[in-house]
Amino acid sequence: MRPADLTAVEIADQLHAAYQEDRRLAPPGPDVEERLALADYLGCHEAARVEAWEAWQTVLELEGHDIEDAEYWLDVEFALPCPE
């Protein structure tokens, strides 16, 4: 998986699976390599991150998840800062 080749909806699906795994709400999501690639990509590509967040937020709302917790997870726990 190359994150740059994914649509915002596909990235949102990957984020949702990883989030649910981290919060122990679902079985394992993307493997470690895929998670790192996605975290690095989203940390360095703000526009892609915003688009993915918008797509993912819809899913979170439909499933009744805590939006603020998911946003914190994405911004603080998941996405890696872009190296200078």
PDB file of N, CA, C and O in Angstrom, chain B, residues numbered from 101:
ATOM      1  N   MET B 101       0.834  -1.175   0.000  1.00  0.00           N
ATOM      2  CA  MET B 101       0.000   0.000   0.000  1.00  0.00           C
ATOM      3  C   MET B 101       0.881   1.243   0.000  1.00  0.00           C
ATOM      4  O   MET B 101       1.764   1.399   0.844  1.00  0.00           O
ATOM      5  N   ARG B 102       0.631   2.099  -0.938  1.00  0.00           N
ATOM      6  CA  ARG B 102       1.296   3.401  -0.985  1.00  0.00           C
ATOM      7  C   ARG B 102       0.230   4.448  -0.699  1.00  0.00           C
ATOM      8  O   ARG B 102      -0.667   4.646  -1.518  1.00  0.00           O
ATOM      9  N   PRO B 103       0.308   5.127   0.451  1.00  0.00           N
ATOM     10  CA  PRO B 103      -0.749   6.064   0.822  1.00  0.00           C
ATOM     11  C   PRO B 103      -1.055   7.113  -0.245  1.00  0.00           C
ATOM     12  O   PRO B 103      -2.207   7.522  -0.388  1.00  0.00           O
ATOM     13  N   ALA B 104      -0.058   7.550  -0.986  1.00  0.00           N
ATOM     14  CA  ALA B 104      -0.281   8.565  -2.021  1.00  0.00           C
ATOM     15  C   ALA B 104      -1.206   8.058  -3.125  1.00  0.00           C
ATOM     16  O   ALA B 104      -1.817   8.856  -3.835  1.00  0.00           O
ATOM     17  N   ASP B 105      -1.313   6.741  -3.274  1.00  0.00           N
ATOM     18  CA  ASP B 105      -2.165   6.155  -4.305  1.00  0.00           C
ATOM     19  C   ASP B 105      -3.606   5.938  -3.836  1.00  0.00           C
ATOM     20  O   ASP B 105      -4.466   5.556  -4.630  1.00  0.00           O
ATOM     21  N   LEU B 106      -3.871   6.178  -2.553  1.00  0.00           N
ATOM     22  CA  LEU B 106      -5.197   5.943  -1.992  1.00  0.00           C
ATOM     23  C   LEU B 106      -6.065   7.192  -2.073  1.00  0.00           C
ATOM     24  O   LEU B 106      -5.564   8.316  -2.033  1.00  0.00           O
ATOM     25  N   THR B 107      -7.363   6.981  -2.186  1.00  0.00           N
ATOM     26  CA  THR B 107      -8.310   8.093  -2.121  1.00  0.00           C
ATOM     27  C   THR B 107      -8.513   8.476  -0.656  1.00  0.00           C
ATOM     28  O   THR B 107      -8.105   7.746   0.248  1.00  0.00           O
ATOM     29  N   ALA B 108      -9.138   9.613  -0.434  1.00  0.00           N
ATOM     30  CA  ALA B 108      -9.430  10.042   0.938  1.00  0.00           C
ATOM     31  C   ALA B 108     -10.312   9.023   1.658  1.00  0.00           C
ATOM     32  O   ALA B 108     -10.132   8.782   2.852  1.00  0.00           O
ATOM     33  N   VAL B 109     -11.251   8.432   0.950  1.00  0.00           N
ATOM     34  CA  VAL B 109     -12.135   7.427   1.548  1.00  0.00           C
ATOM     35  C   VAL B 109     -11.346   6.166   1.909  1.00  0.00           C
ATOM     36  O   VAL B 109     -11.572   5.576   2.965  1.00  0.00           O
ATOM     37  N   GLU B 110     -10.432   5.757   1.048  1.00  0.00           N
ATOM     38  CA  GLU B 110      -9.606   4.582   1.352  1.00  0.00           C
ATOM     39  C   GLU B 110      -8.696   4.844   2.553  1.00  0.00           C
ATOM     40  O   GLU B 110      -8.498   3.963   3.390  1.00  0.00           O
ATOM     41  N   ILE B 111      -8.148   6.046   2.632  1.00  0.00           N
ATOM     42  CA  ILE B 111      -7.332   6.406   3.797  1.00  0.00           C
ATOM     43  C   ILE B 111      -8.206   6.411   5.045  1.00  0.00           C
ATOM     44  O   ILE B 111      -7.788   5.926   6.096  1.00  0.00           O
ATOM     45  N   ALA B 112      -9.403   6.951   4.939  1.00  0.00           N
ATOM     46  CA  ALA B 112     -10.327   6.967   6.078  1.00  0.00           C
ATOM     47  C   ALA B 112     -10.632   5.552   6.551  1.00  0.00           C
ATOM     48  O   ALA B 112     -10.720   5.306   7.754  1.00  0.00           O
ATOM     49  N   ASP B 113     -10.795   4.625   5.621  1.00  0.00           N
ATOM     50  CA  ASP B 113     -11.033   3.221   5.988  1.00  0.00           C
ATOM     51  C   ASP B 113      -9.856   2.654   6.768  1.00  0.00           C
ATOM     52  O   ASP B 113     -10.044   1.944   7.756  1.00  0.00           O
ATOM     53  N   GLN B 114      -8.642   2.965   6.325  1.00  0.00           N
ATOM     54  CA  GLN B 114      -7.440   2.499   7.021  1.00  0.00           C
ATOM     55  C   GLN B 114      -7.351   3.132   8.412  1.00  0.00           C
ATOM     56  O   GLN B 114      -7.025   2.457   9.388  1.00  0.00           O
ATOM     57  N   LEU B 115      -7.639   4.416   8.494  1.00  0.00           N
ATOM     58  CA  LEU B 115      -7.627   5.098   9.787  1.00  0.00           C
ATOM     59  C   LEU B 115      -8.649   4.484  10.736  1.00  0.00           C
ATOM     60  O   LEU B 115      -8.364   4.267  11.913  1.00  0.00           O
ATOM     61  N   HIS B 116      -9.828   4.211  10.221  1.00  0.00           N
ATOM     62  CA  HIS B 116     -10.892   3.651  11.055  1.00  0.00           C
ATOM     63  C   HIS B 116     -10.480   2.286  11.612  1.00  0.00           C
ATOM     64  O   HIS B 116     -10.698   1.996  12.788  1.00  0.00           O
ATOM     65  N   ALA B 117      -9.892   1.468  10.771  1.00  0.00           N
ATOM     66  CA  ALA B 117      -9.447   0.146  11.223  1.00  0.00           C
ATOM     67  C   ALA B 117      -8.351   0.271  12.282  1.00  0.00           C
ATOM     68  O   ALA B 117      -8.371  -0.444  13.285  1.00  0.00           O
ATOM     69  N   ALA B 118      -7.401   1.172  12.063  1.00  0.00           N
ATOM     70  CA  ALA B 118      -6.309   1.363  13.025  1.00  0.00           C
ATOM     71  C   ALA B 118      -6.835   1.937  14.338  1.00  0.00           C
ATOM     72  O   ALA B 118      -6.424   1.505  15.415  1.00  0.00           O
ATOM     73  N   TYR B 119      -7.734   2.899  14.252  1.00  0.00           N
ATOM     74  CA  TYR B 119      -8.323   3.514  15.448  1.00  0.00           C
ATOM     75  C   TYR B 119      -9.083   2.476  16.268  1.00  0.00           C
ATOM     76  O   TYR B 119      -8.925   2.394  17.486  1.00  0.00           O
ATOM     77  N   GLN B 120      -9.897   1.697  15.595  1.00  0.00           N
ATOM     78  CA  GLN B 120     -10.677   0.687  16.305  1.00  0.00           C
ATOM     79  C   GLN B 120      -9.769  -0.348  16.964  1.00  0.00           C
ATOM     80  O   GLN B 120     -10.052  -0.818  18.065  1.00  0.00           O
ATOM     81  N   GLU B 121      -8.688  -0.696  16.293  1.00  0.00           N
ATOM     82  CA  GLU B 121      -7.733  -1.626  16.897  1.00  0.00           C
ATOM     83  C   GLU B 121      -7.106  -0.996  18.142  1.00  0.00           C
ATOM     84  O   GLU B 121      -7.042  -1.633  19.193  1.00  0.00           O
ATOM     85  N   ASP B 122      -6.651   0.236  18.029  1.00  0.00           N
ATOM     86  CA  ASP B 122      -6.002   0.910  19.157  1.00  0.00           C
ATOM     87  C   ASP B 122      -6.944   1.086  20.344  1.00  0.00           C
ATOM     88  O   ASP B 122      -6.509   1.048  21.495  1.00  0.00           O
ATOM     89  N   ARG B 123      -8.217   1.276  20.071  1.00  0.00           N
ATOM     90  CA  ARG B 123      -9.198   1.456  21.143  1.00  0.00           C
ATOM     91  C   ARG B 123      -9.836   0.121  21.553  1.00  0.00           C
ATOM     92  O   ARG B 123     -10.783   0.089  22.338  1.00  0.00           O
ATOM     93  N   ARG B 124      -9.308  -0.961  21.016  1.00  0.00           N
ATOM     94  CA  ARG B 124      -9.784  -2.324  21.308  1.00  0.00           C
ATOM     95  C   ARG B 124     -11.272  -2.508  20.980  1.00  0.00           C
ATOM     96  O   ARG B 124     -12.012  -3.165  21.712  1.00  0.00           O
ATOM     97  N   LEU B 125     -11.674  -1.920  19.882  1.00  0.00           N
ATOM     98  CA  LEU B 125     -13.059  -2.016  19.437  1.00  0.00           C
ATOM     99  C   LEU B 125     -13.232  -3.010  18.295  1.00  0.00           C
ATOM    100  O   LEU B 125     -14.356  -3.353  17.930  1.00  0.00           O
ATOM    101  N   ALA B 126     -12.121  -3.472  17.734  1.00  0.00           N
ATOM    102  CA  ALA B 126     -12.173  -4.380  16.586  1.00  0.00           C
ATOM    103  C   ALA B 126     -10.859  -5.152  16.513  1.00  0.00           C
ATOM    104  O   ALA B 126      -9.870  -4.778  17.143  1.00  0.00           O
ATOM    105  N   PRO B 127     -10.863  -6.224  15.742  1.00  0.00           N
ATOM    106  CA  PRO B 127      -9.619  -6.986  15.562  1.00  0.00           C
ATOM    107  C   PRO B 127      -8.562  -6.145  14.851  1.00  0.00           C
ATOM    108  O   PRO B 127      -8.845  -5.035  14.401  1.00  0.00           O
ATOM    109  N   PRO B 128      -7.352  -6.674  14.753  1.00  0.00           N
ATOM    110  CA  PRO B 128      -6.245  -5.917  14.145  1.00  0.00           C
ATOM    111  C   PRO B 128      -6.598  -5.315  12.789  1.00  0.00           C
ATOM    112  O   PRO B 128      -7.257  -5.932  11.952  1.00  0.00           O
ATOM    113  N   GLY B 129      -6.130  -4.084  12.612  1.00  0.00           N
ATOM    114  CA  GLY B 129      -6.315  -3.362  11.354  1.00  0.00           C
ATOM    115  C   GLY B 129      -5.073  -3.510  10.496  1.00  0.00           C
ATOM    116  O   GLY B 129      -4.532  -4.609  10.374  1.00  0.00           O
ATOM    117  N   PRO B 130      -4.612  -2.413   9.896  1.00  0.00           N
ATOM    118  CA  PRO B 130      -3.431  -2.462   9.028  1.00  0.00           C
ATOM    119  C   PRO B 130      -2.204  -2.952   9.795  1.00  0.00           C
ATOM    120  O   PRO B 130      -2.072  -2.718  10.996  1.00  0.00           O
ATOM    121  N   ASP B 131      -1.309  -3.638   9.078  1.00  0.00           N
ATOM    122  CA  ASP B 131      -0.091  -4.115   9.740  1.00  0.00           C
ATOM    123  C   ASP B 131       0.824  -2.934  10.067  1.00  0.00           C
ATOM    124  O   ASP B 131       0.581  -1.807   9.634  1.00  0.00           O
ATOM    125  N   VAL B 132       1.870  -3.209  10.831  1.00  0.00           N
ATOM    126  CA  VAL B 132       2.758  -2.157  11.328  1.00  0.00           C
ATOM    127  C   VAL B 132       3.353  -1.338  10.189  1.00  0.00           C
ATOM    128  O   VAL B 132       3.406  -0.111  10.273  1.00  0.00           O
ATOM    129  N   GLU B 133       3.793  -1.990   9.143  1.00  0.00           N
ATOM    130  CA  GLU B 133       4.401  -1.282   8.008  1.00  0.00           C
ATOM    131  C   GLU B 133       3.399  -0.332   7.347  1.00  0.00           C
ATOM    132  O   GLU B 133       3.737   0.809   7.031  1.00  0.00           O
ATOM    133  N   GLU B 134       2.174  -0.801   7.140  1.00  0.00           N
ATOM    134  CA  GLU B 134       1.142   0.042   6.534  1.00  0.00           C
ATOM    135  C   GLU B 134       0.788   1.221   7.442  1.00  0.00           C
ATOM    136  O   GLU B 134       0.605   2.343   6.970  1.00  0.00           O
ATOM    137  N   ARG B 135       0.695   0.960   8.739  1.00  0.00           N
ATOM    138  CA  ARG B 135       0.383   2.031   9.693  1.00  0.00           C
ATOM    139  C   ARG B 135       1.457   3.113   9.670  1.00  0.00           C
ATOM    140  O   ARG B 135       1.147   4.304   9.642  1.00  0.00           O
ATOM    141  N   LEU B 136       2.721   2.691   9.683  1.00  0.00           N
ATOM    142  CA  LEU B 136       3.819   3.663   9.677  1.00  0.00           C
ATOM    143  C   LEU B 136       3.830   4.486   8.396  1.00  0.00           C
ATOM    144  O   LEU B 136       4.039   5.699   8.433  1.00  0.00           O
ATOM    145  N   ALA B 137       3.606   3.826   7.269  1.00  0.00           N
ATOM    146  CA  ALA B 137       3.578   4.544   5.989  1.00  0.00           C
ATOM    147  C   ALA B 137       2.442   5.568   5.974  1.00  0.00           C
ATOM    148  O   ALA B 137       2.622   6.698   5.518  1.00  0.00           O
ATOM    149  N   LEU B 138       1.287   5.170   6.469  1.00  0.00           N
ATOM    150  CA  LEU B 138       0.137   6.071   6.500  1.00  0.00           C
ATOM    151  C   LEU B 138       0.362   7.218   7.484  1.00  0.00           C
ATOM    152  O   LEU B 138       0.050   8.368   7.174  1.00  0.00           O
ATOM    153  N   ALA B 139       0.896   6.918   8.656  1.00  0.00           N
ATOM    154  CA  ALA B 139       1.169   7.950   9.666  1.00  0.00           C
ATOM    155  C   ALA B 139       2.177   8.965   9.145  1.00  0.00           C
ATOM    156  O   ALA B 139       2.016  10.169   9.348  1.00  0.00           O
ATOM    157  N   ASP B 140       3.209   8.481   8.478  1.00  0.00           N
ATOM    158  CA  ASP B 140       4.226   9.368   7.905  1.00  0.00           C
ATOM    159  C   ASP B 140       3.619  10.244   6.806  1.00  0.00           C
ATOM    160  O   ASP B 140       3.850  11.453   6.766  1.00  0.00           O
ATOM    161  N   TYR B 141       2.852   9.632   5.930  1.00  0.00           N
ATOM    162  CA  TYR B 141       2.227  10.358   4.824  1.00  0.00           C
ATOM    163  C   TYR B 141       1.297  11.458   5.347  1.00  0.00           C
ATOM    164  O   TYR B 141       1.360  12.598   4.886  1.00  0.00           O
ATOM    165  N   LEU B 142       0.446  11.119   6.300  1.00  0.00           N
ATOM    166  CA  LEU B 142      -0.503  12.102   6.818  1.00  0.00           C
ATOM    167  C   LEU B 142       0.189  13.206   7.604  1.00  0.00           C
ATOM    168  O   LEU B 142      -0.297  14.336   7.652  1.00  0.00           O
ATOM    169  N   GLY B 143       1.319  12.884   8.220  1.00  0.00           N
ATOM    170  CA  GLY B 143       2.080  13.900   8.937  1.00  0.00           C
ATOM    171  C   GLY B 143       2.718  14.917   8.012  1.00  0.00           C
ATOM    172  O   GLY B 143       2.963  16.055   8.411  1.00  0.00           O
ATOM    173  N   CYS B 144       2.988  14.515   6.778  1.00  0.00           N
ATOM    174  CA  CYS B 144       3.676  15.392   5.820  1.00  0.00           C
ATOM    175  C   CYS B 144       2.757  15.980   4.747  1.00  0.00           C
ATOM    176  O   CYS B 144       3.183  16.854   3.991  1.00  0.00           O
ATOM    177  N   HIS B 145       1.531  15.529   4.667  1.00  0.00           N
ATOM    178  CA  HIS B 145       0.610  15.989   3.622  1.00  0.00           C
ATOM    179  C   HIS B 145      -0.697  16.456   4.258  1.00  0.00           C
ATOM    180  O   HIS B 145      -1.664  15.702   4.363  1.00  0.00           O
ATOM    181  N   GLU B 146      -0.696  17.700   4.670  1.00  0.00           N
ATOM    182  CA  GLU B 146      -1.833  18.266   5.407  1.00  0.00           C
ATOM    183  C   GLU B 146      -3.133  18.198   4.609  1.00  0.00           C
ATOM    184  O   GLU B 146      -4.184  17.897   5.177  1.00  0.00           O
ATOM    185  N   ALA B 147      -3.084  18.469   3.317  1.00  0.00           N
ATOM    186  CA  ALA B 147      -4.311  18.444   2.511  1.00  0.00           C
ATOM    187  C   ALA B 147      -4.917  17.044   2.491  1.00  0.00           C
ATOM    188  O   ALA B 147      -6.132  16.888   2.606  1.00  0.00           O
ATOM    189  N   ALA B 148      -4.076  16.033   2.345  1.00  0.00           N
ATOM    190  CA  ALA B 148      -4.561  14.651   2.351  1.00  0.00           C
ATOM    191  C   ALA B 148      -5.141  14.295   3.716  1.00  0.00           C
ATOM    192  O   ALA B 148      -6.144  13.589   3.819  1.00  0.00           O
ATOM    193  N   ARG B 149      -4.499  14.792   4.742  1.00  0.00           N
ATOM    194  CA  ARG B 149      -4.972  14.525   6.109  1.00  0.00           C
ATOM    195  C   ARG B 149      -6.352  15.148   6.333  1.00  0.00           C
ATOM    196  O   ARG B 149      -7.238  14.515   6.909  1.00  0.00           O
ATOM    197  N   VAL B 150      -6.526  16.378   5.881  1.00  0.00           N
ATOM    198  CA  VAL B 150      -7.811  17.064   6.037  1.00  0.00           C
ATOM    199  C   VAL B 150      -8.905  16.330   5.268  1.00  0.00           C
ATOM    200  O   VAL B 150      -9.998  16.121   5.794  1.00  0.00           O
ATOM    201  N   GLU B 151      -8.623  15.938   4.035  1.00  0.00           N
ATOM    202  CA  GLU B 151      -9.611  15.213   3.225  1.00  0.00           C
ATOM    203  C   GLU B 151      -9.971  13.877   3.862  1.00  0.00           C
ATOM    204  O   GLU B 151     -11.141  13.499   3.910  1.00  0.00           O
ATOM    205  N   ALA B 152      -8.961  13.167   4.350  1.00  0.00           N
ATOM    206  CA  ALA B 152      -9.208  11.874   4.992  1.00  0.00           C
ATOM    207  C   ALA B 152     -10.018  12.061   6.273  1.00  0.00           C
ATOM    208  O   ALA B 152     -10.928  11.282   6.554  1.00  0.00           O
ATOM    209  N   TRP B 153      -9.688  13.094   7.049  1.00  0.00           N
ATOM    210  CA  TRP B 153     -10.429  13.361   8.283  1.00  0.00           C
ATOM    211  C   TRP B 153     -11.897  13.638   7.975  1.00  0.00           C
ATOM    212  O   TRP B 153     -12.778  13.131   8.669  1.00  0.00           O
ATOM    213  N   GLU B 154     -12.168  14.429   6.951  1.00  0.00           N
ATOM    214  CA  GLU B 154     -13.554  14.730   6.586  1.00  0.00           C
ATOM    215  C   GLU B 154     -14.314  13.462   6.212  1.00  0.00           C
ATOM    216  O   GLU B 154     -15.462  13.279   6.618  1.00  0.00           O
ATOM    217  N   ALA B 155     -13.676  12.593   5.444  1.00  0.00           N
ATOM    218  CA  ALA B 155     -14.315  11.335   5.052  1.00  0.00           C
ATOM    219  C   ALA B 155     -14.513  10.422   6.261  1.00  0.00           C
ATOM    220  O   ALA B 155     -15.562   9.796   6.411  1.00  0.00           O
ATOM    221  N   TRP B 156     -13.506  10.355   7.112  1.00  0.00           N
ATOM    222  CA  TRP B 156     -13.579   9.477   8.280  1.00  0.00           C
ATOM    223  C   TRP B 156     -14.596   9.979   9.296  1.00  0.00           C
ATOM    224  O   TRP B 156     -15.288   9.185   9.933  1.00  0.00           O
ATOM    225  N   GLN B 157     -14.685  11.290   9.447  1.00  0.00           N
ATOM    226  CA  GLN B 157     -15.606  11.873  10.418  1.00  0.00           C
ATOM    227  C   GLN B 157     -17.040  11.429  10.140  1.00  0.00           C
ATOM    228  O   GLN B 157     -17.810  11.202  11.074  1.00  0.00           O
ATOM    229  N   THR B 158     -17.396  11.305   8.891  1.00  0.00           N
ATOM    230  CA  THR B 158     -18.730  10.845   8.521  1.00  0.00           C
ATOM    231  C   THR B 158     -18.979   9.445   9.057  1.00  0.00           C
ATOM    232  O   THR B 158     -20.040   9.171   9.618  1.00  0.00           O
ATOM    233  N   VAL B 159     -18.013   8.562   8.888  1.00  0.00           N
ATOM    234  CA  VAL B 159     -18.131   7.185   9.383  1.00  0.00           C
ATOM    235  C   VAL B 159     -18.241   7.180  10.905  1.00  0.00           C
ATOM    236  O   VAL B 159     -19.079   6.482  11.477  1.00  0.00           O
ATOM    237  N   LEU B 160     -17.389   7.965  11.549  1.00  0.00           N
ATOM    238  CA  LEU B 160     -17.401   8.029  13.013  1.00  0.00           C
ATOM    239  C   LEU B 160     -18.761   8.479  13.536  1.00  0.00           C
ATOM    240  O   LEU B 160     -19.285   7.910  14.494  1.00  0.00           O
ATOM    241  N   GLU B 161     -19.324   9.496  12.907  1.00  0.00           N
ATOM    242  CA  GLU B 161     -20.630  10.005  13.332  1.00  0.00           C
ATOM    243  C   GLU B 161     -21.719   8.960  13.137  1.00  0.00           C
ATOM    244  O   GLU B 161     -22.565   8.770  14.010  1.00  0.00           O
ATOM    245  N   LEU B 162     -21.700   8.283  11.996  1.00  0.00           N
ATOM    246  CA  LEU B 162     -22.709   7.257  11.716  1.00  0.00           C
ATOM    247  C   LEU B 162     -22.642   6.104  12.710  1.00  0.00           C
ATOM    248  O   LEU B 162     -23.668   5.516  13.052  1.00  0.00           O
ATOM    249  N   GLU B 163     -21.434   5.779  13.177  1.00  0.00           N
ATOM    250  CA  GLU B 163     -21.259   4.656  14.103  1.00  0.00           C
ATOM    251  C   GLU B 163     -21.299   5.085  15.567  1.00  0.00           C
ATOM    252  O   GLU B 163     -21.173   4.247  16.460  1.00  0.00           O
ATOM    253  N   GLY B 164     -21.472   6.374  15.821  1.00  0.00           N
ATOM    254  CA  GLY B 164     -21.604   6.852  17.187  1.00  0.00           C
ATOM    255  C   GLY B 164     -20.315   6.933  17.982  1.00  0.00           C
ATOM    256  O   GLY B 164     -20.345   6.864  19.211  1.00  0.00           O
ATOM    257  N   HIS B 165     -19.184   7.077  17.308  1.00  0.00           N
ATOM    258  CA  HIS B 165     -17.897   7.202  17.994  1.00  0.00           C
ATOM    259  C   HIS B 165     -17.702   8.618  18.532  1.00  0.00           C
ATOM    260  O   HIS B 165     -18.350   9.561  18.078  1.00  0.00           O
ATOM    261  N   ASP B 166     -16.815   8.749  19.489  1.00  0.00           N
ATOM    262  CA  ASP B 166     -16.456  10.041  20.072  1.00  0.00           C
ATOM    263  C   ASP B 166     -15.545  10.775  19.077  1.00  0.00           C
ATOM    264  O   ASP B 166     -14.386  10.400  18.902  1.00  0.00           O
ATOM    265  N   ILE B 167     -16.067  11.807  18.438  1.00  0.00           N
ATOM    266  CA  ILE B 167     -15.338  12.539  17.401  1.00  0.00           C
ATOM    267  C   ILE B 167     -14.083  13.195  17.966  1.00  0.00           C
ATOM    268  O   ILE B 167     -13.024  13.151  17.340  1.00  0.00           O
ATOM    269  N   GLU B 168     -14.196  13.797  19.136  1.00  0.00           N
ATOM    270  CA  GLU B 168     -13.036  14.469  19.733  1.00  0.00           C
ATOM    271  C   GLU B 168     -11.925  13.479  20.055  1.00  0.00           C
ATOM    272  O   GLU B 168     -10.749  13.785  19.856  1.00  0.00           O
ATOM    273  N   ASP B 169     -12.284  12.296  20.551  1.00  0.00           N
ATOM    274  CA  ASP B 169     -11.273  11.278  20.840  1.00  0.00           C
ATOM    275  C   ASP B 169     -10.587  10.825  19.556  1.00  0.00           C
ATOM    276  O   ASP B 169      -9.368  10.657  19.529  1.00  0.00           O
ATOM    277  N   ALA B 170     -11.358  10.629  18.499  1.00  0.00           N
ATOM    278  CA  ALA B 170     -10.787  10.192  17.225  1.00  0.00           C
ATOM    279  C   ALA B 170      -9.868  11.262  16.641  1.00  0.00           C
ATOM    280  O   ALA B 170      -8.811  10.945  16.096  1.00  0.00           O
ATOM    281  N   GLU B 171     -10.266  12.518  16.754  1.00  0.00           N
ATOM    282  CA  GLU B 171      -9.428  13.603  16.235  1.00  0.00           C
ATOM    283  C   GLU B 171      -8.128  13.703  17.034  1.00  0.00           C
ATOM    284  O   GLU B 171      -7.059  13.906  16.458  1.00  0.00           O
ATOM    285  N   TYR B 172      -8.216  13.563  18.348  1.00  0.00           N
ATOM    286  CA  TYR B 172      -7.016  13.561  19.194  1.00  0.00           C
ATOM    287  C   TYR B 172      -6.106  12.400  18.798  1.00  0.00           C
ATOM    288  O   TYR B 172      -4.896  12.572  18.647  1.00  0.00           O
ATOM    289  N   TRP B 173      -6.693  11.231  18.634  1.00  0.00           N
ATOM    290  CA  TRP B 173      -5.916  10.052  18.244  1.00  0.00           C
ATOM    291  C   TRP B 173      -5.180  10.314  16.935  1.00  0.00           C
ATOM    292  O   TRP B 173      -3.988  10.026  16.827  1.00  0.00           O
ATOM    293  N   LEU B 174      -5.875  10.856  15.943  1.00  0.00           N
ATOM    294  CA  LEU B 174      -5.261  11.127  14.644  1.00  0.00           C
ATOM    295  C   LEU B 174      -4.136  12.148  14.765  1.00  0.00           C
ATOM    296  O   LEU B 174      -3.044  11.936  14.239  1.00  0.00           O
ATOM    297  N   ASP B 175      -4.398  13.244  15.452  1.00  0.00           N
ATOM    298  CA  ASP B 175      -3.437  14.344  15.520  1.00  0.00           C
ATOM    299  C   ASP B 175      -2.262  14.087  16.455  1.00  0.00           C
ATOM    300  O   ASP B 175      -1.148  14.532  16.180  1.00  0.00           O
ATOM    301  N   VAL B 176      -2.492  13.380  17.549  1.00  0.00           N
ATOM    302  CA  VAL B 176      -1.465  13.238  18.581  1.00  0.00           C
ATOM    303  C   VAL B 176      -0.872  11.832  18.648  1.00  0.00           C
ATOM    304  O   VAL B 176       0.342  11.676  18.782  1.00  0.00           O
ATOM    305  N   GLU B 177      -1.711  10.826  18.555  1.00  0.00           N
ATOM    306  CA  GLU B 177      -1.245   9.459  18.746  1.00  0.00           C
ATOM    307  C   GLU B 177      -0.836   8.761  17.453  1.00  0.00           C
ATOM    308  O   GLU B 177       0.028   7.884  17.474  1.00  0.00           O
ATOM    309  N   PHE B 178      -1.441   9.134  16.335  1.00  0.00           N
ATOM    310  CA  PHE B 178      -1.210   8.374  15.103  1.00  0.00           C
ATOM    311  C   PHE B 178      -0.264   9.058  14.120  1.00  0.00           C
ATOM    312  O   PHE B 178       0.807   8.529  13.825  1.00  0.00           O
ATOM    313  N   ALA B 179      -0.643  10.213  13.619  1.00  0.00           N
ATOM    314  CA  ALA B 179       0.148  10.879  12.573  1.00  0.00           C
ATOM    315  C   ALA B 179       1.512  11.297  13.111  1.00  0.00           C
ATOM    316  O   ALA B 179       1.624  11.853  14.203  1.00  0.00           O
ATOM    317  N   LEU B 180       2.536  11.019  12.328  1.00  0.00           N
ATOM    318  CA  LEU B 180       3.901  11.363  12.717  1.00  0.00           C
ATOM    319  C   LEU B 180       4.252  12.759  12.228  1.00  0.00           C
ATOM    320  O   LEU B 180       3.864  13.140  11.124  1.00  0.00           O
ATOM    321  N   PRO B 181       4.985  13.531  13.037  1.00  0.00           N
ATOM    322  CA  PRO B 181       5.429  14.844  12.563  1.00  0.00           C
ATOM    323  C   PRO B 181       6.329  14.687  11.337  1.00  0.00           C
ATOM    324  O   PRO B 181       7.134  13.760  11.254  1.00  0.00           O
ATOM    325  N   CYS B 182       6.179  15.597  10.405  1.00  0.00           N
ATOM    326  CA  CYS B 182       6.994  15.544   9.193  1.00  0.00           C
ATOM    327  C   CYS B 182       8.427  15.963   9.521  1.00  0.00           C
ATOM    328  O   CYS B 182       8.640  17.009  10.134  1.00  0.00           O
ATOM    329  N   PRO B 183       9.412  15.155   9.118  1.00  0.00           N
ATOM    330  CA  PRO B 183      10.806  15.549   9.362  1.00  0.00           C
ATOM    331  C   PRO B 183      11.133  16.833   8.603  1.00  0.00           C
ATOM    332  O   PRO B 183      10.639  17.059   7.498  1.00  0.00           O
ATOM    333  N   GLU B 184      11.947  17.644   9.194  1.00  0.00           N
ATOM    334  CA  GLU B 184      12.331  18.922   8.576  1.00  0.00           C
ATOM    335  C   GLU B 184      13.176  18.715   7.361  1.00  0.00           C
ATOM    336  O   GLU B 184      13.585  19.684   6.721  1.00  0.00           O
TER     337      GLU B 184
END
